[in-house]
Amino acid sequence: MGPKTEAHSDHGTVLKPRQAAIVFDEEDGFRFIMPGYGEDEQLPEGVMLLAAVLLKASDEEWVASMLEEFRSHS
């Protein structure tokens, strides 16, 4: 991974062009934010991985195993 660069404002964190993110808050749950890609553009693997994680987030067993993995490293 490259260096962490964060852009904050009074309105939150700003994503740079061509960046994607999964955002979570307790009121609205998860949101997937990604730039628009053309129909003939290949999605970057990182964007596809984020989308796959979001799809798996509805699988309670997978979520439990991921939380267990996280807790084992904290």
N, C-alpha and C positions, 0 to 999 in steps of 0.2 A: 504494500500500500504506500501511496505517496504521503508527503507531509500533510498534516492536518491544517487546513486553513478555514477559519470560521468567520462568517460575516453576520454580525448581529445588528439589529436595529430595535427600536421600541416596539416594532410589530413582530419580532421574532427572528428566526434565522433565515437568511436568504440563500436560495440555491442558485448556483451559477448555471449558465446555459449548458445543456447536455448533461446535467446531473439529475439523478433520480433518488427518491427516498421513500421509505415507509415511515409514516408519521403516526404516533399514537397519542391520544389524550383520553382521559377517563370518561369524558362526556360523549365524545363521538366515536371512540374506538379507533380503528386503523384506517388510514388513507394512503393510497399509493400515488405519488407525484412523479411524473416523468415528462420529459420534453416530447413534443410531437415529432414523430419520425415519418418519413415518406413511405408510401406503400412499397416501394422497391428498395428501401433501406433495411439492412440487417440490424436487428436489435443487438446491442452489446451484451455479452454474456452476463455482466454484472446486473444489467436491467432485467434480464430473464431470470436470474437467480433471485432477485428481490421479488419479482412477480410469483415465482414458485414458492417462496417462503410465505407470502401473503395467502396463496391458495391453501397451503398446508395449515395455516393458522386456525382453520375451522375444524381440524382433526384434533380432538381433545387428547388422545393418547400421544400424538406427536408433540403437542404443546407441553404435556407433562414431562415427556422424556427430554425435551430441550431445556425446560426449567430445571430439571434434575441435573443435567449436564452443566448448566450455568452455575448452579449452587455448588457443584463439586469443585469448581475452579475459583470460587470466591473465598 
